[in-house]
Amino acid sequence: MRSTRCRLNIKAPRAAIYRLLLDPAAIARWRVPDGMTAQVHELDAREGGRVRVSLTYDGLTVAGKTTSYTDTYRGRFAWLIPDKLVVEVHEFETTDPAMRGEMTSTIALSDSDGGTELVAVHDGLPLGVSLEDNETGWRMSLAKLAELAESGQALG
């Protein structure tokens, strides 16, 4: 199975980070790599609840998976354990066979010295997705999550 894995320590409590993982306004700010903007179309933060998000490239030099400059994915929350775990199953909205198929994103939170250890695993990546690019995008996004969590800003 094609997957990427990222780990980082965030100087914020698990409960604060968990809230940011499920807050549409927060997701639009953190769950997007550098050079892109995010739009949360739908987010029903409960097990079985639907999610749909578009990531649009700022520059016009990169081809999107869904439209010329946009990657849109849709899916559902498969499992939620408050302050501990968020599991999403999603797929790109695309006609490109190399980019199709369900992927699973798992974010696990645990206590660590001075805050929270976050482990993010993205399983089932389609063959058309570069593992290196996926990991780089996740690291950029998770750095934004850490910054938001450590700032203590309340959202949405």
C-alpha positions as CSV (number, residue, x, y, z in Angstrom):
1,M,0.0,0.0,0.0
2,R,1.3,3.4,-0.9
3,S,1.5,5.7,2.1
4,T,3.2,8.6,3.8
5,R,3.7,9.2,7.5
6,C,4.5,12.5,9.4
7,R,5.1,13.0,13.1
8,L,5.5,16.2,15.0
9,N,5.2,17.6,18.5
10,I,2.8,20.5,19.1
11,K,3.0,22.7,22.2
12,A,-0.8,22.7,22.7
13,P,-3.2,20.3,24.4
14,R,-4.8,17.4,22.5
15,A,-8.3,18.9,22.9
16,A,-7.3,22.2,21.2
17,I,-5.7,20.3,18.3
18,Y,-8.6,17.9,17.9
19,R,-11.0,20.9,17.6
20,L,-8.8,22.4,14.9
21,L,-9.0,19.0,13.0
22,L,-12.8,19.3,12.8
23,D,-13.4,23.0,12.5
24,P,-14.1,24.1,8.9
25,A,-12.7,27.6,9.4
26,A,-9.5,26.1,10.8
27,I,-9.2,23.5,8.1
28,A,-9.4,26.2,5.4
29,R,-6.3,27.8,7.1
30,W,-4.1,24.8,7.9
31,R,-5.0,21.9,5.7
32,V,-3.5,23.3,2.6
33,P,0.1,23.2,1.4
34,D,2.1,26.4,0.7
35,G,1.1,28.0,-2.7
36,M,-2.5,26.9,-2.5
37,T,-5.8,28.1,-0.9
38,A,-8.5,25.9,0.6
39,Q,-12.3,26.1,0.4
40,V,-14.3,23.8,2.7
41,H,-17.5,23.1,0.8
42,E,-19.0,20.6,3.3
43,L,-17.9,19.2,6.7
44,D,-20.1,17.2,9.0
45,A,-17.8,16.3,11.9
46,R,-19.3,13.1,13.0
47,E,-18.7,9.4,12.2
48,G,-20.2,8.9,8.7
49,G,-20.4,12.7,8.2
50,R,-19.4,14.0,4.8
51,V,-16.4,16.2,3.9
52,R,-15.6,18.0,0.6
53,V,-12.7,20.4,0.2
54,S,-11.0,22.1,-2.8
55,L,-7.4,23.1,-2.8
56,T,-6.6,25.7,-5.5
57,Y,-3.1,26.5,-6.7
58,D,-2.1,30.2,-6.4
59,G,0.1,30.0,-9.5
60,L,-1.0,28.9,-13.0
61,T,1.9,26.6,-13.6
62,V,0.7,23.5,-11.9
63,A,-2.1,21.2,-13.2
64,G,-4.8,20.3,-10.8
65,K,-6.4,16.8,-10.4
66,T,-10.0,18.0,-10.7
67,T,-9.9,21.1,-12.8
68,S,-7.0,23.1,-14.4
69,Y,-5.8,24.5,-11.1
70,T,-7.8,22.7,-8.4
71,D,-7.7,19.5,-6.4
72,T,-11.1,18.6,-4.9
73,Y,-11.5,15.7,-2.6
74,R,-14.7,14.3,-1.0
75,G,-15.2,11.6,1.6
76,R,-16.4,10.8,5.1
77,F,-15.3,10.6,8.6
78,A,-14.8,6.9,9.3
79,W,-13.8,7.1,13.0
80,L,-13.6,9.9,15.6
81,I,-12.3,9.5,19.1
82,P,-12.5,12.9,20.9
83,D,-9.0,14.3,21.6
84,K,-7.3,11.2,20.2
85,L,-8.1,10.2,16.6
86,V,-9.6,11.4,13.3
87,V,-9.9,8.9,10.5
88,E,-11.1,10.1,7.1
89,V,-11.7,8.1,3.9
90,H,-11.7,10.3,0.8
91,E,-10.9,10.4,-2.9
92,F,-10.2,13.0,-5.5
93,E,-12.9,14.2,-7.8
94,T,-11.1,13.3,-11.1
95,T,-11.5,11.5,-14.3
96,D,-7.8,10.6,-14.3
97,P,-7.5,6.9,-13.6
98,A,-4.0,7.4,-12.0
99,M,-5.5,9.7,-9.4
100,R,-8.6,7.7,-8.5
101,G,-9.3,5.4,-5.6
102,E,-10.1,5.8,-1.9
103,M,-7.4,7.0,0.5
104,T,-7.4,7.0,4.3
105,S,-6.0,9.8,6.4
106,T,-5.4,9.0,10.0
107,I,-4.4,11.6,12.6
108,A,-3.6,10.3,16.0
109,L,-2.9,12.5,19.0
110,S,-1.2,11.5,22.2
111,D,0.3,13.3,25.2
112,S,4.0,14.3,25.0
113,D,6.3,16.3,27.1
114,G,5.0,19.9,26.9
115,G,2.1,19.2,24.6
116,T,0.9,16.7,22.0
117,E,2.5,14.3,19.7
118,L,0.7,14.1,16.3
119,V,1.1,11.2,13.9
120,A,-0.5,11.6,10.4
121,V,-0.6,8.6,8.1
122,H,-2.0,8.9,4.5
123,D,-2.7,5.4,3.2
124,G,-3.9,4.2,-0.2
125,L,-2.4,6.9,-2.3
126,P,-3.2,6.6,-6.0
127,L,-0.3,5.8,-8.4
128,G,-0.5,9.3,-9.9
129,V,0.3,10.9,-6.6
130,S,4.0,11.4,-5.8
131,L,4.8,10.1,-2.3
132,E,7.4,12.8,-1.9
133,D,5.0,15.6,-2.9
134,N,2.3,14.1,-0.7
135,E,4.7,14.1,2.3
136,T,5.9,17.6,1.6
137,G,2.3,18.9,1.4
138,W,1.4,17.1,4.6
139,R,4.4,18.6,6.4
140,M,3.6,22.1,5.2
141,S,0.0,21.7,6.3
142,L,0.8,20.2,9.7
143,A,3.3,23.1,10.4
144,K,0.4,25.5,9.8
145,L,-1.8,23.4,12.2
146,A,1.0,23.5,14.8
147,E,1.3,27.3,14.4
148,L,-2.5,27.8,14.8
149,A,-2.7,25.4,17.8
150,E,0.3,27.0,19.6
151,S,-1.1,30.5,19.0
152,G,-4.3,29.6,20.9
153,Q,-6.5,31.4,18.4
154,A,-10.1,30.5,18.6
155,L,-11.9,29.9,15.3
156,G,-15.3,29.4,13.8
